[in-house]
Amino acid sequence: MFPESSTEYGYEACKATADWLLDQAPVRPLVGIVCGSGLGGLADMLKDQKVFSYSDIPNFPKSTVHGHAGRLVFGTLKGKPCVCMQGRFHLYEGYPIQKITMPMRIFKLMGVETVILTNAAGGLNQDYKVGDVMIIKDHINMPGFAGNNPLCGQNDERFGIRFPCMSDAYDRQMRHLAQEVGAELGYSHFLKEGVYCVLGGPSFETIAECRMLNRLGADAVGMSTVHEVIVARHSGMRVFALSLITNKAVMDYDSEERANHEEVLQTGEQRSQQLVKLVSTIVSRITQPNDI
């Protein structure tokens, strides 16, 4: 059986989960937010919350990573109906890539029009500092080079077309809006824009790998986001994504630095209040996809 047509994460399963959530949720969300490692505090900004544990949601994957709470939070943000994932899923957790990205299709079937994704990433660009926030303008999908793409298998036209374009994956107007909001909030000194590269993980990158990725044009590297972006765009949703630079990639064989997950979570906590302010202000300025 083709992966795409699996009853476990196909159209019927996604629709059943979306309907189950909408029956109990206080709002029909227009904005979906995905919180990366250490960034789950973004969900706390929602008002009039209704919280679902992933383990209680039919057909939903379970989050297994420290720093990912594993909760789906509905509510309003600046008057906009939103749903927020406190914790996401990764290839290294052992899930099929179609299962990892299933929440994006559930978002679409619930009425979400705009997806905002955040992640923790290693800085490859030598001008980046720990604590910088990178607006993602493009990506390099390394697992996709090896044929591990969430759209592999039989295509279901109810989700989207067979060959979706990815040259405009990250919405240009929303990227411009983020720069404007960042300038207004006084965040321009740590707000960057660049290219994100996804790898499979869970091991952090070698020095040779970091050097190669940087030469290929990647400014930051991580283990998430791109698969979700592909499925969100396949489903016709608008996408905006941010990387919090939680560590500098080790590029020198004489360096004593070592990447570790605790550093990722600590940096997320330190920058979280400003990220909340940035994301909430962006959300306050959007309504429909063409209204920016």
C-alpha positions in Angstrom: 0.0 0.0 0.0 1.3 3.5 -0.8 2.2 5.5 2.3 -0.1 8.4 1.3 -3.1 6.1 1.1 -2.6 4.6 4.6 -5.8 4.7 6.6 -3.6 5.7 9.6 -2.8 9.2 8.2 -4.9 9.5 5.0 -7.7 12.0 4.3 -10.4 10.1 6.3 -8.2 9.8 9.4 -7.3 13.5 9.2 -10.9 14.6 8.6 -12.1 12.5 11.6 -9.5 14.1 13.9 -10.3 17.6 12.6 -14.0 17.1 13.2 -13.4 15.6 16.6 -11.4 18.7 17.6 -13.8 21.2 16.1 -16.7 19.6 18.0 -14.9 20.4 21.3 -12.8 23.5 20.5 -14.0 27.0 21.5 -12.9 28.5 18.2 -12.5 27.5 14.5 -8.8 28.5 14.0 -7.6 30.6 11.2 -3.9 30.6 12.4 -1.9 27.6 13.3 1.3 27.9 15.4 3.9 25.2 15.9 6.3 25.6 18.8 9.9 24.3 18.5 12.3 23.0 21.2 12.1 25.3 24.3 9.6 27.6 22.6 6.3 26.1 24.0 5.7 29.3 26.0 4.3 30.7 22.7 1.1 28.8 23.5 0.7 30.6 26.8 -0.2 33.8 24.9 -3.6 32.4 23.8 -6.7 33.6 25.6 -9.7 31.5 26.6 -7.7 28.3 26.2 -8.9 24.8 25.6 -6.1 22.3 25.9 -5.9 18.8 24.5 -3.1 16.3 25.3 -1.8 14.7 22.1 -2.4 11.3 23.8 -6.1 12.1 24.0 -6.6 13.1 20.3 -7.7 10.4 17.9 -5.0 9.4 15.3 -2.6 12.0 16.6 1.1 11.2 17.1 2.7 11.5 20.5 5.6 13.8 21.3 8.7 12.1 22.8 11.2 14.9 23.1 12.1 16.9 26.2 11.1 20.5 25.7 8.0 19.5 23.7 5.0 19.4 26.0 2.7 17.4 23.7 -0.4 19.6 23.9 -2.7 21.2 21.3 -4.0 24.6 22.6 -7.0 26.4 21.1 -7.8 30.0 21.9 -7.6 33.6 20.6 -4.5 35.8 20.1 -5.1 39.5 19.6 -8.7 38.5 18.7 -7.6 36.0 16.1 -8.8 32.4 16.5 -5.7 30.2 16.8 -4.5 26.7 17.4 -1.0 26.1 18.8 1.1 22.9 18.9 3.2 22.7 22.1 5.6 20.2 20.7 6.1 18.7 17.2 7.2 15.4 15.8 10.5 14.5 14.1 12.0 11.8 11.8 14.3 10.7 14.6 11.4 9.7 16.8 10.8 6.8 14.4 7.5 8.0 12.9 6.8 7.7 9.1 7.2 11.2 7.6 3.5 11.2 6.6 2.6 10.8 10.3 5.0 13.6 11.4 3.2 16.0 9.0 -0.3 14.9 9.7 -1.1 17.8 12.0 -0.7 20.2 9.0 -3.5 18.5 7.2 -5.6 18.5 10.3 -4.9 22.3 10.6 -6.1 22.7 7.0 -9.3 20.7 7.5 -10.1 22.8 10.6 -10.0 26.0 8.6 -6.4 27.2 9.2 -5.2 29.6 6.5 -1.8 30.7 7.9 0.8 28.5 9.6 3.6 30.0 11.7 6.4 27.6 12.6 9.2 28.0 15.0 12.3 25.9 15.7 15.6 25.8 17.5 18.5 25.7 15.1 22.3 25.7 14.9 23.9 28.8 13.3 26.0 28.0 10.3 26.3 31.6 9.1 29.4 32.9 11.0 27.8 36.3 11.4 25.0 34.8 13.5 25.1 34.8 17.3 23.4 32.7 19.8 20.0 34.2 20.5 19.5 35.6 17.0 16.1 34.9 15.3 16.3 34.0 11.7 13.3 34.5 9.4 13.4 31.5 7.0 13.3 32.6 3.4 14.1 29.2 1.9 15.1 25.7 2.8 17.4 22.8 1.8 15.6 19.5 2.3 18.4 16.9 2.8 16.1 13.9 3.5 14.2 14.8 0.4 17.4 14.3 -1.7 17.3 10.7 -0.5 13.6 10.3 -1.4 12.2 10.9 2.1 9.5 13.5 1.3 6.1 13.7 3.0 4.4 13.8 -0.4 5.8 10.4 -1.5 3.2 7.8 -2.4 -0.2 8.1 -4.0 -1.4 11.8 -4.1 -4.8 12.6 -2.8 -6.2 15.5 -4.8 -8.4 16.5 -1.8 -5.2 17.7 -0.1 -3.4 19.2 -3.1 -1.8 18.8 -6.5 0.7 16.1 -7.4 3.7 18.5 -8.0 3.4 21.5 -5.7 5.8 24.5 -6.2 8.3 25.2 -3.4 10.1 28.3 -4.8 7.6 30.5 -2.9 7.2 28.2 0.2 7.8 31.0 2.7 5.4 33.9 2.2 7.2 37.0 1.1 4.6 39.5 2.5 4.8 37.9 5.9 8.5 38.0 5.9 8.4 41.7 5.1 5.8 42.2 7.9 8.1 40.4 10.4 10.9 42.8 9.5 8.6 45.8 10.0 7.3 44.5 13.3 10.9 43.6 14.4 12.0 47.2 13.7 9.1 48.6 15.6 9.8 46.5 18.6 13.6 47.3 18.5 14.5 43.7 17.6 16.4 44.5 14.3 19.8 43.8 15.9 19.0 40.1 16.4 16.6 39.6 13.5 18.1 37.9 10.5 16.8 36.3 7.3 18.3 33.2 5.8 18.2 29.6 4.5 17.3 26.7 6.8 18.6 23.2 6.2 16.9 20.1 7.6 18.7 16.9 8.5 17.3 13.7 10.0 19.0 13.8 13.4 19.0 13.0 16.3 22.8 13.3 16.3 24.2 16.8 15.9 26.2 17.5 12.8 29.9 16.8 12.4 32.4 19.6 11.6 32.7 18.4 8.0 28.9 18.4 7.6 28.6 21.9 9.0 31.2 23.2 6.6 29.6 21.5 3.7 26.1 22.8 4.5 27.4 26.3 4.9 29.1 26.2 1.5 25.8 24.9 0.0 24.2 28.2 1.2 22.6 27.2 4.5 22.6 29.7 7.3 21.1 27.5 9.9 20.6 23.7 10.4 18.0 21.8 12.3 15.9 18.6 12.5 12.3 19.8 11.8 10.0 22.3 10.1 10.7 21.6 6.4 8.5 18.5 6.2 5.6 20.5 7.8 6.2 23.4 5.4 6.0 21.1 2.3 2.7 19.6 3.5 1.3 23.0 4.5 2.0 24.4 1.1 0.7 21.3 -0.6 -2.6 22.0 1.3 -2.7 25.6 0.1 -1.9 27.3 3.5 0.4 30.3 3.8 3.6 29.7 5.7 5.9 31.8 7.9 8.7 30.3 9.9 11.3 31.4 12.4 14.5 29.8 13.7 15.9 30.7 17.1 19.7 30.3 16.8 20.4 28.3 20.0 24.0 27.4 19.3 26.7 28.1 16.8 27.6 25.1 14.7 31.2 23.9 15.4 33.2 24.6 12.2 36.8 24.4 13.6 38.6 21.2 14.5 40.5 23.0 17.3 37.2 24.1 19.0 36.3 22.8 22.4 32.6 23.7 21.8 30.0 20.8 21.8 26.4 21.1 20.7 23.9 19.9 23.3 20.1 19.9 23.8 20.3 21.7 27.2 21.8 24.7 25.6 19.0 24.7 23.0 16.3 24.8 25.8 18.1 27.4 27.8 18.4 29.8 24.8 14.7 29.3 24.0 13.8 30.3 27.5 16.0 33.4 27.5 14.5 34.7 24.2 11.0 33.4 24.7 9.4 36.7 25.8 10.6 38.6 22.8 9.5 35.8 20.5 6.0 35.9 22.0 5.9 39.6 21.4 7.1 39.3 17.9 4.7 36.4 16.9 1.7 37.9 18.7 2.2 41.3 16.9 2.5 39.6 13.6 -0.7 37.7 14.2 -2.5 40.9 15.2 -1.8 42.3 11.7 -3.1 39.4 9.6 -6.6 38.3 8.8 -7.0 36.7 5.4 -4.0 35.5 3.2 -4.3 38.5 0.9 -4.8 41.1 3.6 -1.2 41.8 4.7 
